[in-house]
Amino acid sequence: MPLTPFDLNLRHLRALAIIRDDGTLSAAAARVGLSQPALTQGIAKLERQLGTMLFDRRPDGICVTQAGEALAQRAEAALAHLASAVRSRPPAARGFATPDRLMTATQLDAFLRIADAGGFAAASAAYGLSPPALHRAVRDLEQVSGVALVERRGRGTVLTQHGHRMARAVRLAHREIAAGIAEISPDPEDAGRIVIGAMPLSRALLLPRALARFTRISPTVVIDVVEGSWRELVDPLRDGVLDMMVGAVRETPSADLDQRPLFTDHLSVIGRAGHPLAAISRPSPEQLARYPWVVGSRGTPLRQQWHALFAGHPLPPAPLECGSVMVIRGILQDSNLLALLSRDQVALEIDAGMLGMIGPPLPDSIRSIGLTTRAAWRPSAAQQRLMNLIEETAKDIGIPKIE
């Protein structure tokens, strides 16, 4: 069975950086609350689990190996996420002064499974774990942290506000440790799993070509593509469910997100082949307003671009709000409705003679397309390779990069 992040002992992981900095097991043992023989056995167990040496034992002390340094850095980042979750506790919360140092991998694993499954019963059914074991692990985690993480609602349970914060921290910690395991594998560039959030435009041309290239270079890395709009994907990105998002970026990103611009995209008015406006080379806003529209959801850049198209003119009827390009394609083919889309999103339908551009691309309707990641996120070798390939693919297919 493959090694998972919470198969590793958190106290032993915490000791890695201390041993690295102090050069002795005795100092580290005292700081993590273990005897020196217990810590010695714990580090040896870590090395057996990982199949690599984390430290060189020498007569004059102990020295961290390259693999040990990589895992120590990831462990520090993981434990910092856990510490951040408990810093948000109310001042009156009961519990230990440093609860993050007392949390166990068993507790965190059980809690994360409950958070992901949506409750104790669902987690038990999904993962084959006994309900009493799940309840006991979460109860112990609540006692350590001093706050309620789940609450009963009706016949089920939901996460509390503190529970949501804890779930995000645990998930991010899990991802960091997983990256550490991948980095010290025999071939770190061909190890691990990458989860990508794909927004509509990226799914049309850029991402498929980049992923095809990546799978030829790194066939053993598992890629999971999750489709959605920016609003649907941004919280999973923050939670660590996604590693990155590809698609339209925001003009003013949040401080907790980093955006890596790739190219600019011009929108076009799209309608069915043979649309009454298809023969007009440059339809005016008044002519475009004579037909109903499919528009993006309120607050989205696409919806804002639609409003800008009719600035100073009455808005046309918009009976449909939709963010699915697949659905929009079908609607346009069977009606006289119009929509704002990138030509690349419907290139196959245009080439097949089912849809067409109504007038030229709109010069003022520009969207910035790029990669969005968590701020201070440190990608693994495989993740970095994929991001580089996405950027190279944008250049190779002739998409102008944002300056």
Secondary structure, 3 states (H helix, E strand, C coil): CCCCHHHCCHHHHHHHHHHHHHCCHHHHHHHHCCCHHHHHHHHHHHHHHHCCCCEEEECCEEEECHHHHHHHHHHHHHHHHHHHHHHCCCCCCCCCCCHHHCCCHHHHHHHHHHHHHCCHHHHHHHHCCCHHHHHHHHHHHHHHHCCCCEEEECCEEEECHHHHHHHHHHHHHHHHHHHHHHHCCCCHHHCCEEEEEECHHHHHCHHHHHHHHHHHHCCCCEEEEEECCHHHHHHHHHHCCCCEEEEECCCCCCCCEEEEEEEEEEEEEEEECCCCCCCCCCCCHHHHCCCCEEECCCCCHHHHHHHHHCCCCCCCCCCEECCCHHHHHHHHHCCCCEEEEEHHHHHHHHHCCCEEECCCCCCCCEEEEEEEEECCCCCCHHHHHHHHHHHHHHHHCCCCCCC
